[in-house]
Amino acid sequence: MSEQPEIVCICGSMRFADDLRRAHRDLTVSGLIALMPAEIDREVTSDQKAMLDALHLRKIDLADRVLVVNPGGYIGESTRSEIAYAHATDTPVSFTDPL
């Protein structure tokens, strides 16, 4: 039986959506399962934001590791929370840019 592909959860600010999509594409063509934040093309309510944030934490639960897309070293508040969650669950975290 062949080994299962690694699952990588991509985290980062949606202001860098193109970079997140690029990371998703690069991981996928490398044979990995890539999970990224939901892209919503409209305003969301605070309840919807809370639900989407919780959903992304479940993606971290599924992942073997987290890749933080942080152009120029930028990490926003939501991403910081996701990094803290990953550390709390012993999920390895790496970054695309130095901190």
Backbone hydrogen bonds, N-H to C=O, Kabsch-Sander energy under -0.5 kcal/mol:
donor,donor_aa,acceptor,acceptor_aa,energy
8,V,6,E,-0.5
8,V,33,I,-3.2
9,C,65,R,-2.4
10,I,8,V,-0.6
10,I,35,L,-4.0
11,C,67,L,-2.6
16,F,13,S,-2.0
17,A,14,M,-1.4
19,D,16,F,-0.6
20,L,16,F,-2.3
21,R,17,A,-2.8
22,R,18,D,-2.2
23,A,19,D,-2.4
24,H,20,L,-2.4
25,R,21,R,-2.7
26,D,22,R,-2.9
27,L,23,A,-2.7
28,T,24,H,-2.3
29,V,25,R,-2.7
30,S,26,D,-0.8
31,G,28,T,-1.9
32,L,27,L,-2.2
33,I,6,E,-2.8
34,A,32,L,-0.6
35,L,8,V,-2.8
40,I,38,A,-0.7
49,K,45,T,-2.6
50,A,46,S,-2.3
51,M,47,D,-2.2
52,L,48,Q,-2.9
53,D,49,K,-2.7
54,A,50,A,-2.2
55,L,51,M,-2.4
56,H,52,L,-2.1
57,L,53,D,-1.6
58,R,54,A,-1.6
59,K,55,L,-1.5
60,I,56,H,-1.8
61,D,57,L,-1.9
62,L,58,R,-1.5
63,A,59,K,-1.0
63,A,60,I,-0.6
64,D,7,I,-2.7
65,R,7,I,-1.4
66,V,92,P,-2.9
67,L,9,C,-2.5
68,V,66,V,-0.5
68,V,94,S,-3.1
69,V,11,C,-3.1
69,V,67,L,-0.6
70,N,68,V,-0.8
73,G,70,N,-2.6
74,Y,71,P,-1.7
80,R,76,G,-2.5
81,S,77,E,-2.0
82,E,78,S,-2.1
83,I,79,T,-2.6
84,A,80,R,-2.5
85,Y,81,S,-2.3
86,A,82,E,-2.6
87,H,83,I,-2.6
88,A,84,A,-2.4
89,T,85,Y,-1.7
90,D,87,H,-1.5
91,T,86,A,-3.1
94,S,66,V,-2.2
96,T,68,V,-2.3
